Amino acid sequence: MTGTGIARCDGTTYTVTPKRDGDARLIEIRSEIARAIDGRAIDLVVIEDLPTNAKSAGITGMVHGTVRTWLRDHQVPYALATPASVKKYATGKGNCGKPEMAVAAYKRGQREFPDDNQCDAWWLRAAGLDHLGAPVATMPATQRAALTAIKWPLLLYTTPTRPHHDEPAFDRPVDNVSLPA
């Protein structure tokens, strides 16, 4: 894993490229998540779920553990979206490539990104906002159907289709609010 894309509430994106090796990389990523959230009351974070058959699954799993633990410690609800779900939401095809994701972001949001990490982060944000009722673009119903495959957290006042049934409840209620686009 060479970079992690982050999309902020306001739609800006950037890539975290850790400079250290090993577990020190995890600390850099955790620190960047903390900086990105910076005390804001976040209603939802959407994370690309672990790849099932990838060489980087171990490294990605460590990053997931670091990020998810930080989010739990700070009572920030998060959803897990498989790469296929995000791709299907963005393009209508769960097996599309990175270029198709970039074309879809330009078509739907007039957005261009310097790397795939930021494009993925933007689409994860778009899926989360759509789930919260504040879509960044009008999406066809067939593509919106991909949202039902995402593991939404229980405390959002929506009807989750695949809740985190193994997750403990958050200590604070999470309201659905219109987030800035």
For each residue, the residues with C-beta under 8 A, 3 or more apart:
1: 4 56 59 60 63
2: 17
3: 15 16 17 115 117
4: 1 15 16 29 32 63 117
5: 13 14 15 16 115 116 117 118 119 120 121 122
6: 13 14 15 16 32 33 36 118 121
7: 11 12 13 118 121 122 124 125
8: 11 12 13 36
9: 40 42 179 180
10: 180
11: 7 8 122 125 136 180 181
12: 7 8
13: 5 6 7 8 113 118 119 121 122
14: 5 6 118
15: 3 4 5 6 114 115 117 118
16: 3 4 5 6 28 29 32
17: 2 3
18: 24 25 28 29
19: 28
20: 24 25 27 28
21: 24 25
22: 25
23: 26 27 62
24: 18 20 21 27 28
25: 18 20 21 22 28 29
26: 23 29 30 62 63 66
27: 20 23 24 30 31 66
28: 16 18 19 20 24 25 31 32
29: 4 16 18 25 26 32 33 63 66 67
30: 26 27 33 34 66 67 70
31: 27 28 34 35
32: 4 6 16 28 29 35 36
33: 6 29 30 36 37 67 70 71
34: 30 31 37 38 70
35: 31 32 38
36: 6 8 32 33
37: 33 34 40 42 74 76
38: 34 35
39:
40: 9 37
41:
42: 9 37 45 76 77
43: 77 132 156 174 175 176 177 179
44: 77 78 79 128 131 132 153 156 174
45: 42 71 76 77 78 79 128
46: 78 79 80 81 124 125 127 128 150
47: 64 67 68 78 79 80 81 124
48: 80 81 82 83 86 120 124
49: 80 81 82 83 151
50: 57 60 61 64
51: 54 56 57 60 83
52: 57
53: 57
54: 51 57 60
55:
56: 1 51 59 60
57: 50 51 52 53 54 60 61
58: 61 62
59: 1 56 62 63
60: 1 50 51 54 56 57 63 64
61: 50 57 58 64 65
62: 23 26 58 59 65 66
63: 1 4 26 29 59 60 66 67
64: 47 50 60 61 67 68
65: 61 62 68 69
66: 26 27 29 30 62 63 69 70
67: 29 30 33 47 63 64 70 71
68: 47 64 65 71 72 78
69: 65 66 72 73
70: 30 33 34 66 67 73 74
71: 33 45 67 68 74 76 77 78
72: 68 69 75 76
73: 69 70
74: 37 70 71
75: 72 170 171 172
76: 37 42 45 71 72
77: 42 43 44 45 71 153 155 156 170 174
78: 44 45 46 47 68 71 153
79: 44 45 46 47 128 131 150 151 152 153
80: 46 47 48 49 150 151 164
81: 46 47 48 49 85 86 124 127 149 150 151
82: 48 49 85 86 149 150
83: 48 49 51 86 87
84: 87 88 94 95 149
85: 81 82 88 89 94 127 146 147 149 150
86: 48 81 82 83 89 90 120 123 124 127 146
87: 83 84 90 91 93 94 95 96 100 101
88: 84 85 91 92 93 94 143 146 149
89: 85 86 123 126 127 130 139 143 144 146 147
90: 86 87 96 100 101 104 105 108 123 126 143
91: 87 88 96 100 101 103 104 143
92: 88 140 142 143
93: 87 88 96 100
94: 84 85 87 88 146
95: 84 87
96: 87 90 91 93 100 101
97: 100 101
98: 101 102 116 119
99: 102 103
100: 87 90 91 93 96 97 103 104
101: 87 90 91 96 97 98 104 105 116 119 120 123
102: 98 99 105 106 112 113 116 119
103: 91 99 100 106 107
104: 90 91 100 101 107 108 123
105: 90 101 102 108 109 111 112 113 119 122 123
106: 102 103 109 110 111 112
107: 103 104
108: 90 104 105 126 136 137 139
109: 105 106 122 126 136 137
110: 106
111: 105 106 119 122
112: 102 105 106
113: 13 102 105 116 118 119 122
114: 15 118
115: 3 5 15 118 119
116: 5 98 101 102 113 119 120
117: 3 4 5 15 120 121
118: 5 6 7 13 14 15 113 114 115 121 122
119: 5 13 98 101 102 105 111 113 115 116 122 123
120: 5 48 86 101 116 117 123 124
121: 5 6 7 13 117 118 124 125
122: 5 7 11 13 105 109 111 113 118 119 125 126
123: 86 89 90 101 104 105 119 120 126 127
124: 7 46 47 48 81 86 120 121 127 128
125: 7 11 46 121 122 128 129 136
126: 89 90 108 109 122 123 129 130 135 136 137
127: 46 81 85 86 89 123 124 130 131 146 147 150
128: 44 45 46 79 124 125 131 132
129: 125 126 132 134 135 136 179 181
130: 89 126 127 133 134 135 136 139 144 147
131: 44 79 127 128 147 150 152 156 158
132: 43 44 128 129 156 158 176 177 178 179
133: 130 176 178
134: 129 130 178 179 181
135: 126 129 130 138 139
136: 11 108 109 125 126 129 130 181
137: 108 109 126
138: 135
139: 89 108 130 135 143 144
140: 92 143 144
141: 144 145
142: 92 145
143: 88 89 90 91 92 139 140 146
144: 89 130 139 140 141 147
145: 141 142 148
146: 85 86 88 89 94 127 143 149 150
147: 85 89 127 130 131 144 150
148: 145 161 162
149: 81 82 84 85 88 146 161 162
150: 46 79 80 81 82 85 127 131 146 147 161 162
151: 49 79 80 81 160 162 163 164
152: 79 131 156 158 160 161 162 163
153: 44 77 78 79 156 160 163 164 167 170 174
154: 160 163 164 165 167 169
155: 77 169 170 173 174
156: 43 44 77 131 132 152 153 160 174 176
157: 174 175 176
158: 131 132 152 176
159:
160: 151 152 153 154 156 163
161: 148 149 150 152
162: 148 149 150 151 152
163: 151 152 153 154 160 167
164: 80 151 153 154 167
165: 154
166:
167: 153 154 163 164
168:
169: 154 155
170: 75 77 153 155 173 174
171: 75
172: 75
173: 155 170
174: 43 44 77 153 155 156 157 170
175: 43 157
176: 43 132 133 156 157 158
177: 43 132
178: 132 133 134
179: 9 43 129 132 134
180: 9 10 11
181: 11 129 134 136
